[in-house]
């Protein structure tokens, strides 16, 4: 089983990273994606994200989360490693 990712893993005050990344989605899609990110389980979650958003949008979402300016380099590395297992 893959690593579980929760917004609190981003550190205090950085939950806005996910909120900013999904702000342009419709309410239903936004809720689904946030739930998925709250319980990230590697490849399974990656496949579900691709089904919800499509390959390109899923890749872009993860890039936006990783590259958020509010993340420290350490937080960015930890999140990049979690998503790396997902092969998106």
C-alpha positions in Angstrom: 0.0 0.0 0.0 1.2 3.5 -0.8 1.9 6.4 1.5 -1.2 8.2 2.8 -1.2 11.9 2.0 -3.2 14.4 4.1 -3.3 18.2 3.8 -1.9 18.4 7.3 1.3 16.7 5.9 1.9 20.1 4.1 2.4 21.8 7.5 0.4 24.3 9.5 -1.1 27.0 7.3 -0.4 25.2 4.1 -3.7 23.5 3.6 -4.4 26.4 1.3 -2.1 24.7 -1.2 -4.8 22.1 -2.0 -7.6 24.7 -1.9 -5.7 26.8 -4.4 -5.0 23.9 -6.6 -8.7 22.8 -6.9 -10.3 26.3 -6.8 -11.3 26.2 -10.5 -13.0 22.9 -10.4 -16.8 22.5 -10.1 -18.1 21.9 -6.6 -18.6 18.1 -7.1 -15.3 17.6 -8.7 -13.6 19.7 -6.1 -15.1 17.7 -3.3 -14.1 14.4 -4.9 -10.5 15.5 -5.5 -10.1 16.9 -2.0 -11.4 13.6 -0.5 -9.0 11.7 -2.7 -6.0 13.9 -1.7 -7.0 13.5 1.9 -6.7 9.8 1.7 -3.9 9.4 -0.9 -2.9 5.8 -1.4 -0.4 5.8 -4.2 -1.3 4.1 -7.5 -4.9 3.5 -6.5 -5.5 7.1 -5.8 -3.6 8.2 -8.9 -5.8 6.0 -11.1 -8.9 7.4 -9.4 -7.6 11.0 -10.0 -7.0 10.2 -13.7 -10.6 8.9 -14.0 -12.0 12.1 -12.3 -9.8 14.7 -14.1 -8.1 12.9 -17.0 -4.4 12.3 -17.4 -3.4 15.9 -18.3 -5.4 17.6 -15.6 -4.3 15.1 -13.0 -0.6 15.8 -13.9 -1.2 19.5 -13.8 -2.9 19.4 -10.4 0.0 17.4 -8.9 2.5 19.8 -10.4 0.6 22.8 -9.0 0.6 21.2 -5.5 4.3 20.4 -5.7 5.3 23.8 -7.1 3.2 25.9 -4.7 5.2 28.9 -3.5 4.0 28.5 0.1 5.8 25.1 0.5 9.3 24.8 2.0 11.8 22.8 0.0 11.5 20.0 2.6 7.7 19.9 2.2 8.0 20.0 -1.6 10.4 17.0 -1.5 8.2 14.9 0.8 5.1 15.5 -1.4 7.1 14.9 -4.6 8.2 11.5 -3.1 4.6 10.6 -2.2 3.3 11.4 -5.6 6.3 9.7 -7.3 5.0 6.3 -6.2 1.8 7.1 -8.1 3.5 7.2 -11.5 1.5 10.2 -12.8 
